Amino acid sequence: MRRNVLIPLISLAFLVAPMAAAQDGYWADWFKRVDKSKEEQPHWVTPLATTTPRLEEEYRYDQTWQANAKGVYTDNWDGGKGVELIPFEKVEIIFNLPPYIAHHNPAVRDGFGDEAFLIKYRLLSSNEEHGKYILTAFFGWSIPTGDHKNGALHAVITPTIAYGKGDRQFDLQGTFGVSMPTADTATLGRTYNWNNAFQYRVLKKIWPEVELNSTFFQRGPNDGKKQNFVTPGVLFGKFHLVGRAGLTLGAGFQTATTHFHTTNHNVILSVRFPF
């Protein structure tokens, strides 16, 4: 195991250990805490590309197709999504499964990407009856577990601030964060990521949206460059399945609006099972 993997694993162990040592009441009251956490925040749907500031408990699978400058598509199975849990009030943990990346290029080997985690801490929130706003801090990190150069060379940490505000059927959800490799920063560089999703609710279950997904590069091979995507899309849900389980579906299409871009004409499909 690489040395830079140890810090994220130790951090996760300290977070999960109190859960394992908790009394039976902790597990018995799990969904009661989940419902309370959700009731204290706006009831919007999670955007396609922008990570929501809301706390959610669900399993999520994304499928993306990304075209390079030559029009060759790369298939990203799972899109780096996974299980989202609310173990404590105001806290969410996301365990992102490593995506499988198929390049459709004989010169590039297919393989799994990196394992990643995200912790959310909700700082402020108000539901529809008291203002419709939310402010959340994120701390994400990835572990360089990818094979055949389908992942990063080192662990990457990503502190982020996320925000949201609603007005009647309209809502804005956004994030601003910086991705920092734990080594070789001068070579690999940092990226500053700013995402904003504008949604409008129609007939209770339909959520058309437009997202602006921007990346600013500092140091590394793309130093000083920026790219922006406009992502129109639509989400449907939440639909009740059985018990606590629900279903939310979404699709979108990303188009680059800057001269520099690493991909273009990207398709996103998303399936979520909230519970």
C-alpha positions, 0 to 999 in steps of 0.5 A, a space after each residue: 500500500 502506498 504511504 499516501 493512502 494511509 492518511 485517508 484510511 486512518 481518517 475514515 477509521 476514526 470517523 467510523 469507529 464511534 459508530 461500531 462502538 455505539 449502543 443498540 439505540 444508535 442503529 435502532 434510531 438510524 432512520 429517525 435521524 435520517 428523516 430529521 436531517 432531511 426535514 431540516 433542509 430543502 427538498 430539492 433533487 440532486 443535480 446531475 453534475 453538481 454535488 448537492 449541499 443537501 444531505 442524502 441517503 441513497 445508492 447512486 449509479 451514473 453512466 457517462 460518455 465523454 468525447 475527446 478532441 478527435 470525437 472518440 468516446 470514453 465510457 465511464 461505468 459508475 461515474 465514481 458514484 456509490 453509497 451515501 449515508 447519514 450516520 449522524 445529524 448534519 453529517 453525510 458520508 459518501 463511499 464512491 466506488 471506483 469507476 470502470 473506464 473503457 477508452 475505445 482506443 487500442 493504444 490506451 488500456 481500459 481499467 478501474 479508476 480511483 477509490 474516493 470518499 466525501 464527508 459533508 457537514 451541514 453548517 446552516 439549513 432551512 426547509 421550505 417553511 423557513 427560507 429554503 437555504 443551505 450551506 455545507 462544507 465538504 472534505 473529499 479525498 481519493 486514493 490512487 487505486 486506479 490501474 493502467 494509468 486510469 487514476 491519479 498518481 497520488 492521493 487528492 484532497 478536495 475541500 469544498 464549500 456548497 450552497 443552495 437557495 430556493 424561491 418557490 419552484 426555483 432553486 440554485 445549488 452550487 459548489 466551489 472547491 479545490 483539488 490538491 494532489 498530496 505530492 508533485 503539485 508542481 508537475 500535476 497542478 491544482 484545479 479549482 472547480 466551480 459548479 452551479 445548477 439552476 433547477 425549476 420544479 414542474 408537476 412535483 416530479 419533473 426537474 428541468 435544469 441547466 448547470 454551469 461546470 467550470 474548472 480553472 487550472 493552476 500549475 501543472 500541464 494546463 497552468 492558466 487555462 480554464 474550461 466551462 461546460 453548459 449542461 442542460 438536463 432533466 431529472 424525474 422523481 422521487 418515485 416511491 418503490 417499496 418501503 423507504 426505497 424510491 427511484 430518481 432518474 436523470 439525463 443531461 448533455 454537456 457542451 464545452 463553451 471555452 476554447 480549451 476543453 479536455 472533453 466535449 459533447 458528454 452524455 450523463 445518465 443517472 439512477 438513484 435509489 434514495 432510502 
